[in-house]
Amino acid sequence: MVLTEHRGEFRPVDPIDAAIALHGARKVLVAALLALLRGRMRKARPPDARGLNNHLRADIGLPPLPPAPHNLHGGPTYWR
């Protein structure tokens, strides 16, 4: 059990009340409405797994990446 003791001189301050006292009701209302609208329009994207190496891909159940293609024109024996 937790005992919460409040003294007479201490009054907990609600964060909304503090924001309204500091910035004004109109600015707090506009900021809250914009935050609500912004949050609903944005969709969460899954993280990009293209940059992971094969060890991490195997840990999360993804297939390994194919080997990188040769960048040389005639293949790996072109410069011999």
Beta strands, then each sheet from edge to edge (+ up, - down):
end
